[in-house]
Structure formats: structure tokens, C-alpha cells
């Protein structure tokens, strides 16, 4: 199981362009849909925890998933599996970058990949919205959060803290209202 998990993480790490957030749909496909190692809800919970954990998002995701599957060794295997391809690729690029940094084909390749990376980052938002059961009553929360981050430069940390505290307070209020009935 650990070897299968390692090779899956390795494949994700090797063939995903655009960083951790671009890996989300591929991780979900591999861990939830293909291998059935977890449910969509468990995947989303781990994604939320990984976003709030300091460090590299994709490594946090893989280590949290590995820990859920096989404890500490699963976490180590996941982190190594997802990071190893990037480390090797970055070393190779660093060794040969000066040779091809001005190459027209390389420049065109990266210009062509950029829109795809945006789509890879945007796609999980729609999946997360379905999993989080965002409705017409709650859609304002992610919209306002995006505007605060993008237009006003508010730190995502403050938004996470505020929405977490507000959600907790609202849940406590609803529980109290149900108990008083």
C-alpha cells in the first residue's frame, strides 16, 4: 500500500504544472475516485487543514493524506513521493537553464501553459463549492472573501480566522436556539 501511495504521489508530483493548487483535481481523481482511499468530504477536510498548515501546499496535502492512510510512515512517504519529482526537475533546470532560457520554443511553451494552469486552479473551486454545499444563501461568503483578498489586499489568514470564528458563533447560536425550543 505504501509503495502504491508513493508511486501515485510521485506521478502527481511529476506531471502537474502550476504548483499545489493545480494538483488538487489530479489528487482528488487519484485518491478519491480512482483508488477510493478516502471520500470527497475527507479529501476536502484534509485540503482545508493543508491550507492552514505552514509549508508547501502539495506536500502538506500528500503528508496529511498519507498520515490518514498509514500513520506517520504514510505521511513521510506522501511528502517524499510528491516532492521528489520537483526536486529532481528543479535540479535539472538549474543545471541547464542558462542554455535554454532565451529559447523561443520554451518561451512559447510557458505562454501556452499559463491559461491551462489557471483552469487547473479554478476547477477545484467548483468541486469544493459542491462538496461544501454552498447554496444561494452562502455564496456571498466566498465572493466577499475573494474581493477582500484580491481587491483590498486583506490577508487570507484574517479571513480564515474571521469566518472560522463567525461560523463557530453561528453554530453555537443555532444549537442554543434549538435547545430553547
C-alpha positions, 0 to 999 in steps of 0.5 A: 500500500505504501509503495502504491501511495508513493508511486501515485504521489510521485506521478502527481508530483511529476506531471502537474504544472502550476504548483499545489493548487493545480494538483488538487483535481489530479489528487482528488481523481487519484485518491478519491475516485480512482483508488477510493482511499478516502471520500470527497468530504475527507479529501476536502477536510484534509485540503482545508487543514493543508491550507492552514498548515505552514509549508508547501501546499502539495506536500502538506496535502500528500503528508496529511493524506498519507498520515490518514492512510498509514500513520506517520510512515504514510505521511513521510512517504506522501511528502517524499513521493510528491516532492521528489519529482520537483526536486529532481526537475528543479535540479535539472533546470538549474543545471541547464537553464542558462542554455535554454532560457532565451529559447523561443520554443520554451518561451512559447511553451510557458505562454501556452501553459499559463491559461491551462494552469489557471483552469487547473486552479479554478476547477477545484473551486467548483468541486469544493463549492459542491462538496461544501454545499454552498447554496444561494444563501452562502455564496456571498461568503466566498465572493466577499472573501475573494474581493477582500483578498484580491481587491483590498489586499486583506490577508487570507489568514484574517479571513480564515480566522474571521469566518472560522470564528463567525461560523463557530458563533453561528453554530453555537447560536443555532444549537442554543436556539434549538435547545430553547425550543 
